[in-house]
């Protein structure tokens, strides 16, 4: 990793450098897919057939089921969505759900590197999403993003999700769904867990740096419903000093099937984690490969959360009523040294303590009905959150003084109340043309009550976000589409200042999508304009707000069956993201500068294999240079990681999965801001022995 000055000098060279192997794979994919697409669009075919129609694939029957698929929805949804198949989830040696998504869906996810409870960053369409605050994460319909969180508004801990219990993961790019409001500017991650199980399965994982995990899942199912009971325990020493961690999950779900169309579900889950934090490195330490450094061996934290939920699905007046209620409680406690450069410590190294305790309740009710050629849905989401937040300056975990939010001591209660009616309609206007109409109206009320001297504050915000889309089917397997959607997220610091205005976005997209048994392909052009742009510094935890930005780019996704057992795949995002107007609190004008933390290009390309009880992938992932937060004149070095994973049947219910990430042991910066770095993980091997399916 170069310094800020050398990074600026190398900018043009780095921006133009994309590894030839990845570029070649992507070009090869387009060359192979071109004739296939041409055959799919030949005249003389019946183009009024349903989505399930398939072209003649001769000797090539299916793609290896180890990656993602674009959803074949009959509705006029935006096509920038991927679904991770159950086979990919089961056969991916991964430490958590975000690792599964990173390995299988082409989504850029970065570890903060300070422990499993210090949430990871998801990057979709140029939203760097510190602690995944710009990606709405839903677990069985329950939002995981946390409002009134003093560390980051919308903080979302992926580790709350138990990997072994996941049945499907859908990734939506952009604010396309009317059923997602706050924190969905970059997109949505919709995770579903298994509702019932028909047998018992277990797995044992081991790997580099003391990694170990034991997981078990059992249950029963019959015509009257069923249940699932699952749990896991895992630990690792970590590859850096002072980075041990442990984590546990427990899940129970009971489903009653009353008739062919009515169900009731009750579920409970729990999650806990404990960890030590190695801290952030200086840029000089990183450049000199001095990675075996722990900033403060008292850094670390713990977290715990519990969730209860109940849902019903029943027929009603010719349609279907779906309703869910949930209650959730959690605590997050962390000690971490904040780097002095531009940080809260005002030039002096300082450990800070943060403690967040919260209770929340909420739910969603939806009614859907088919009215001729129109599929109609209407409903509402509702949520009430109360948090108690504290932050202190500490030395070796001993409290020195109270942190201050611009005059408000960080010892306070925050409240968040939201009600959001939403509608969605999909109209099959002709056998080829489908139109989508929808939107939501979010009413949010924030409140703040200080524990010590001071006056509380309350404020309300009303945000309307339209959702419009159109799809035209050129052939049974090829369609073009267009979409226009609004999105928003609450402002960082709302826990102390409820009057802060949310960030707003207007996202437009046009594209083409094609599916057959031999290939899957999509191309999308997108433009996103953001008002009240906020930049949150991962390292120093400072926020700059009040600006505007624009993200324009191209997304390419493709997968092509070369022979019955081998498929070539590629994902690429090219993004031109700039601030159109943004002035920092220090008076620095960032207008025209690249949006912090957004790579100009990210590319993944490789091969999937599936035959004879063997499923696997080998691929390279390229991340282009980006401008680090707090360093507007610097550019990082690009890097490419080579990875492999596979699962082999051992006969009967036994199988073994192996995965190695960063095979070439490349040194790279996972997170960089204000001259400090969280280094990426070196070569890592995971081996999982599995019994059951």
N, C-alpha and C positions, 0 to 999 in steps of 0.2 A: 504494500500500500504506500503510495507516494504521499508527500506532504501537501499542504494546501497549495503552495506555490508551484511545485512540480506537477500537481494535479491539474492546475490551470494551464500550464505549458503543454501538457499532453492531451488536452481536451480533444482537439481535432483528430489526432491519431487514434485515440481510444474510441471515439464515437463512430469512426469508420470501420472499426475492427470487429467483425463477427466471425467466429471460428468457421473455417471452411467446411469442416465435417458437418456442422449443423446446417449451414447454408446449402450444402450439397444434398443433404437429406430432404430439406424442404423443397428444393427445386425438383428433385426426383419424385417426390410425392405429387407435385403439381403436374409433372409430365405423365405420370401414371394415371392420375385422376382425370386428366383432360380427355383422353379417349373414352373413359368410363362415363363422364358427364355427357359427352357428345352422344354416346349410344343411348343414354337415358332420355335425351331430348329429340330423338329421331321422330319424324312425323309418321302419321299413320297409326299411332297408338291411341287407345281409349284413355283420354286424360280426365275423365269424369269419375274414375274409380276411386275407392276409398284409400285412406292412408296406408292400409295394410297391404296394398298391392306391391308386388316385388317384380323387378326385372329379371330376365334370365341370367343367371350367374354361372352357367355351364358347370365347370368342375369346382368352382370356388363357392362354398356354401355359406359359411358364417365367418365373422371376425372373431379372433380369440377374445374370450370374455374377461379380460384382465384390466380394462381401462374404463373410460367413460363413454357414454353415448349421448347424442343430442336427443332430447325428448321428441317423440313423434306425436305431437299433440294436434288434434283436429281444430283447436282453437287458434285465434289470431294472435298468439303470444309473440313477443319479441324472441328471436331465435337464439340470442346469446345466453344459452343455458346449457348446463351439462348435468348428467346424472351419473353418479358413481355406482357401478353395478355391485350387487352383493358379492360376486366372485372376487372382485378387486378388493373389497373391504376385507374379506376373509383371508386372502392370500398375500396381503401386504404386510411385511414385517415393519411395524411402525410403533413408536413409543406413545402416540396419542392421535386424536382425530385430526389435528391440523397437519400432522406428518402424513396421514393417509391422503388428505386433500392435496398436499404439496406433491406427493408422489404420483397421484393418479389423475388429477383434474387440471393440471397446468396452471394452478393458481399460485401466485408468489406469496409465500408466508415466511416471515423472519422471526427467529427466536430473539427475545430480548437478552437471553443468556444469564438471567439473574435468578432462575429457579422456576419450577413448574407453575407456581401460583402467581408469577409475574407475567401477565398475559402476553401472548405473541402478537405480532403485527401481520394483518392480512392486507395485501395490496391488490386492488381491482380497479382497472381503468384509471390509474394515476392517483387514486386516493391512498396515501401511504398509511392511513388508518392506524395511528398509534394505539396499541393495545386493542386493535380491531374495533375502534370506535366508529368507523365509517362503514362497517359491514354488519348488517342485522343478522344475528345468530339466533336461530329458533331451535329449540329442543322439544320435539313432540308438541309444537304449538306454543311453547312457553318461551318468552324472550329472555335471553341471557345478558344482553347489554344492560348495564346498570346506570340509570339516571341518578342525579344528585350524588355523584361520586367525586370526591375532592381530588383524587389523583388524576383521573381523566373521565370526562363526561361520556358515558356510553361504554365504559370499561367492560370487556367481555373475556372471561376465562374459559378457553376451549377445554381445559382439562376437567371441567365439570362433567364432560361427556365421557361415558364409559365405552371404549372402542369395541369391545367384544359384543356389546348389546346393540350396536348400530345395525339397522337393516337397510337403510338407504340414506344417501346424501345428495341433495340437489343444490347446485350453485347457480344463482341467477346473477347476471352481470348488469349492473345499473338498477335504478329504482323502478323496476317494471311492474311489481305486484301491488295492486290496491290494498292488499292485506298486510303490507309492511309500511310503516311510517317512519318514526324516529330512528336515526342511526343507519338507514339503508342507502346512503348516498352512493357508495361504491357497488353495493349489491346485497344479496341475501344468501345465507347458508342455512338450508332447511334440513335438519337432521331428524330422522325417525328411528326409534328403537323397536325391537321385536315385540309385538303385542303378546304372543304366546310362543311356547316351545313344545316340540313333540318328543324330545329325547334329551339326554344329557350330553354335553360336550365340555371339554376342558382343554386348556393349553398351558404350556410352560415355555417361557422365553428366557434366553440369556444372551449376553452380548458384551461388547466392549465397555470398558470403564465401569465394571461392576454392575451392569444392567441385569435385572432379573424381574420377571413378572409371572404370577400364577393367577389364572382366570378360570372360573367355572360358571356354567349356565345350565339350568335344568328347567323342566316344566312339563305341562300336559295340555292336550287339546282334544276336544270332541265337538259334537254338534251343538252343545250348549255353551261353548266358549273354551276357556282355558286360562293358564297362568304361565308366568315366567319368573324365575328367581335367578339372579346373577350377582356375582361379586368378583372383585379382583384386589390384589395387593402387589405393588411394585416398588422397587428401589433402585438407585444407582449412585455410584460414587462421583460421577461427573468427570470430565476430562481436564478441567481446570482445578486448581487448589480451592478448597472451601466451596465445593459445589455438590455436596451430597444432598440427596432428596429422597422422599418416599411419598407414596400416594395410594389411596384406597377408594374403592367405589362399592356401592351396594344398590341393587334395584329389585323391586318387586312390582309386578303388574298383573292384575286380574281382569279378565274380560268375560262378560256374559252376553251370549248370543240369544236374544229373545225370540227372533224369527229371522226370516231371510234378509230383512233390511233394517233391523233395530239392534243396536249394541249399547252396552254400558261398560265403561272402563274406569277402574280405580287403580292408581299407581303411587308408589312412594320411592324416593331415591335419596341417597346420601353420598357425600364426597368430602374427602379431607386430604390435605397435603401439607408437608413440612419440608423446608429447604434451607440450605445455606447459599449465600450469594458471593461470587468471586469479585464482583465490582467491574467497573469500566476501566479499560486501559487508556493511557495517553497515546497519541498518535506516534510519538517517538518509540514508546515501548512496543507498539504493534509493528512499526517499520523494522525494528531491530529483532523481531521475533522473540521478544521477552514476554512470553505468554503465561509462564508459570508464576503469576503474581496474583495474590489476593489483597485487595485494597484494605479490607478490615474484616478480620475473622469473626467479628460479632454481627456482620451483616447477614440477613436471612429473614425468614418469615414462616407463617403458617396460615392456613385458611380452611374453612369448613362451610358446607352448605347443605341444606335439606329441602326437599321439594315434595309436595303433595298435589296431586291433580286428579280430577274426575271429569269424564266426558260422556256425552250421550249422542247417538246418531239414530234418528227415527224418521219415518215418513210423515209428511204433514201436508195436507191440501194439495196433493199431486206432486209435491216436491220432497226435498230432504232438509231436515233441520239438524244442524250440528252445533253443539254448545259445549264449552269447556270452562271450568273454573280451576284456579290453582292458588296455592299459598306457598311462600318460600321464605326462608330465613338463612342468613349467612353472616360470616365474620371473616375479615381479612386484616392481618397484622404483619407489618413489614418494617425492617430496619435496613436502610441502604444509604451509603455515602454518595452524596451528590457532588459531581466534579465542580471545581471552583471556577472554571472559565465560563463566565456568562451565566452562572447558575444562581440558585437561591442563596448559597453561602456567601455571596458578595466577595469573592476572591479568596475565601478561606475554606479549606476542605472541611466538610461538615457531614455528619451522619444525621439522617432524619428518620423519625419514627412516624408511621401512619397507621391508624386504626379505624376501620370502617365496620360498623355493625348495622345490619339492615333487616327490615321486615317488609314483605310486600304481598299483595293479593291482586288478582286480576282474572281476566278471562276473555273469551270471544264467543260470539253467537252469530251464526250465518244460516241463511235460508237460500237454497238453490232450487231452481225450477227450469224445466225445458218448455219453452213456449214456441212451438213450431220450430222455426230455424234459429231461434234465439235461446242461448243458454244464459240464464240470469241468476246472479247472486247478489244478496244484500245482507248487511249485518253491521256489527260494531265490535270494536276492541275497547277494553277498559282496563285501567291499571292504577293502583295506588301503592306508593313506595314511601317508606319513612326510614331515613338513615341517620345514624349518629357518627360524625366524622371528627377525627382529631389528628393533628400533625404537630410534631415537636422537633426542635433541634436537640440532638443527643450526642453524647460521647460514650462510646462503649455501652450503649443501650441505657445510659443514665440521662434523664431529661434535664436539659439546660434551660430552654426557653420555649415559648409557644410561637409557632409559625404564624404569619400574618397575611391574610388575603386583602391587600390594599386597605388596611385599616380595620379589617374584620378578623379577630383572632380565630385560628383554626380549631375551635372547640365549639361545635354547633350541631344542631339538628336540621336536616333538610327534608322537605316533603315534595312529592311529585304526584300529581293527579292528572290523568289523561283519559279522554273519551274521544273515540274516533269512529263515526259512522262511515261506511264505505259501500260502494256498489261496483259491480263488474258485469258486463254483458258482452257476449260473443255471438255475432250474427253471421251465419253462413249465407251471405247475400246471393251468391251463385255457387254452382259446383266448384268453381275455382277461387272465388274471392270470399275472404272472411274478414270481418271488421271487429275490432275490440274497442269498447268504450268503458271507462271506469274512472274512479277517483276516490279520494277520501278527504275528510275535513278533521284535522287534529286540533282539539282544544287541550291545552296544557296549562296547568297552574303550578308554579314553583313557589316554595316557601322556605324561609330561613329563620331559625331561632337561635341566637347565641346562648351559650351556657353561662358566660360571664356577663359583665356589664355591656350594655348596648341594646339597640332596638332591632327587632325582627323586621323582615321585609317579605312581601308577597307580590307576585305579578303573574299575569296570564298572557298566553300567546295563542294565536289562531293561525293555522297554516293549511291552505288548500293545495292539493297536489293532483292534477289531472293525469290520467293514464290512457293513452290512445295508441292503437296499433292497427295495422292492416297487413294481410298476407295474400299473395296471389300465387296460385299453384300453376307453374308452367307445364309440369308433367306430374304423374303420380309420385315421383320421387324428388322433384326439384321445385323449390318455391323461393320467391323473393318477398321481402317484408320491409316495413318501415314502422318506426315507433317514436313517440314523443311522450316524455314522462317528467313529472316534477318530483323532487325529493328534498329532504332536509335532515338536519341533525341539530340537537340542542347545543348551545355554546359551552365550551370549557369554562369553568368558573361559576356556572349557574347555581351550584350548591351554596355559594356565598353571595352572589348577586343575581337574584331571580329576574331582574329586568333585562339581562343580556339577550339580544335578539339571536334566534337560531340562524345557522347557515342555510342558504337555499340553493338549489341547483335546478337547471333546466337541461335535460338530456335528450338528445335526438340521435337516431340510429337508422341506418338502412343496411340491408344485407341480403345474402343469398344462402340458402341451406339446402343440402342434398343428402339423401339417405338411401342406401340399398343394402343388400346382404354383403356386397363386396366393399363398399366404401361409405364413409361418413365425411362430410365436408361442410364448412361454413366460412363465409367471409363477411365482415361487418366493418362499416365506417361509422365512427361515432364522434359526437361533439358534445361537450359538457361545459356549460357556463355556470360558475359559482359566484354567488353574492355573499358578502360577509365572510369571506374566506378566513379560515383559522389555520395557523401553523403551530403545532405543539412540538416542543423539543423533547425527544425521547429521553435524553440524558439529563438536561438541566431542569426539565419540567416547567419551562416558561412558555407562555402562549402569546402569539401575535395575531391580532384579529382586525376586522373591519375592511378587508381588501376584496379584490375580485380576481378571478383566475379563469383560464380556459384550458381545457384538455381536449385535444383532437388527435384521432389516431385510427389505426387499422388493426383489426384482429383477424387472424387466420387460424383455423383449426381443421385438421384433416387426419383421416385414418384410412388406409387402403390395404386390402388383402392382396398380398403378393402371390402366395400359395395358400392352400387350405389351412395351414398351421402357422403362418407368419403374416403379420401386418406391419406396415410402416406407418408411423404417426408423427405429427408435428403440430406444435402450438406456437404462435408468435403474436406478440403485441408490440406495435410501434406507436409511440406516444409523444406528441409534441405538447408538453404541459408548461404553461408560463403564467406568471402573475401579470394580469393586465393593470392592476393598481393595488399596491400594498406598501404601506409605510410603517416601519416598526416603531415601538415606543421610544427607541433611541434616535429616531429621525432618519434612519436609513431607508432610502427609497429602493424597493425591490421590484418596481414595475419593469416588466420586460425580462426579468430573471426567470430561470427555470424553477418550477415548483420543487421545493425541497423534497429529497428522497425518492423522486420518480425517475426510474431508468428510462432512457430514450428507447431502449428495445430489450425485450426479454424473449428468449426462444428456447423451446424444448423440442428435441427430436430423437427418435430411436425406433426400436422394434419391439413388438409384442409377439409372444410365442404361446401357442396353446395346442397341445397334442399329447395323447397317450398318458394322461394324468399329470402332465407337466404344464404349468402356467408360469409365465415370466416376462420380464421386460429388461431391456438395457437401453439407457438413454443418456443424453448429455443435456445439461441445462445451462444456458448462457444468460447472464445478467449484465447489461450494459452500464456504462458510467452514469452516475447521478450526482446531483449537487447536495452535499450534506447539509442538514439543518444547522443554521447558524454560521455557515461558511459559503456565502453566495458566490464567491469568486473561485471556488475549488471544484474539482471534479474527481470522483473516485476512479480507481482502476476497474475495468471490466474483469469478469472472471467466468470460468466455465467449470462445472462440476460433472463428473462422470459417475453414474449410479447403475446398480443392477439389483434385481430382486427376482425371486422365483419360488414356486411351490411345487412339491413333488409328492404324489400319492405313494404311500408305502404299502398299500394293500388294505382292504377292509376300511375301517373308519380312521386309519392312521395316515397322517401326512406331516411333512416337514417343510417349513418356509425359511428361506435364507434371504437376507438383504444386506447389501453393502453400499453405503453412501459415501460420496467424495473419495472414490477409489484411488485417485491420484494424489490424495492428501494435500489438496490445494489450500493455501492460506488465503483467507478472504475476510472482509469486514461484513458481518451480518447486519450490524447497526453502526452508523457513524453520525455524530453530531457534535458541534462546537469543539472539535479537536479531540474527541474521545471516541473510543471504539469498543464495541462488543464483538469479539472475533467469532467467525463461524466455526462450526464443529469439524474436527479433522476426520480422517477415515474412521468409519464406524461400522461394525459388523453386528447384525442381529440374527439369531437363530430361534425359531419357534417350532416346538413339537406340539402337534394338535391331534386330539382324539374326538371324533364326532364331526358332523357336518352341520 
